[in-house]
Amino acid sequence: QAHFLAHGKVQGVFYRKFAIDRATTRGLSGWVQNLPNGKVEGEVQGAESEVEGFLKDLDRGPAGARVVRLDRSVRDVVEGEKG
């Protein structure tokens, strides 16, 4: 499981939808939300290789986004968690 916090131009550019679509395609579960400070935060869990690929996708982001930094931290997997 990984927690992420995206900095830069990540709101108003479909970054959350991009994250949801990429997670779904990779068979991952989790959540993502816009924050009042303009950042996007979320958690994702699933196969380690898919989580790593997902985080690389988020580093690039969708067209129109400008990801300045993607903070990430590994967390323990929560069995049965869906999101």
Rosetta blueprint (number, residue, H / E / L):
1 Q L
2 A E
3 H E
4 F E
5 L E
6 A E
7 H E
8 G E
9 K E
10 V L
11 Q L
12 G L
13 V L
14 F L
15 Y H
16 R H
17 K H
18 F H
19 A H
20 I H
21 D H
22 R H
23 A H
24 T H
25 T H
26 R L
27 G L
28 L L
29 S E
30 G E
31 W E
32 V E
33 Q E
34 N E
35 L L
36 P L
37 N L
38 G L
39 K L
40 V E
41 E E
42 G E
43 E E
44 V E
45 Q E
46 G L
47 A L
48 E H
49 S H
50 E H
51 V H
52 E H
53 G H
54 F H
55 L H
56 K H
57 D H
58 L H
59 D H
60 R H
61 G L
62 P L
63 A L
64 G L
65 A L
66 R E
67 V E
68 V E
69 R E
70 L E
71 D E
72 R E
73 S E
74 V E
75 R L
76 D L
77 V L
78 V L
79 E L
80 G L
81 E L
82 K L
83 G L
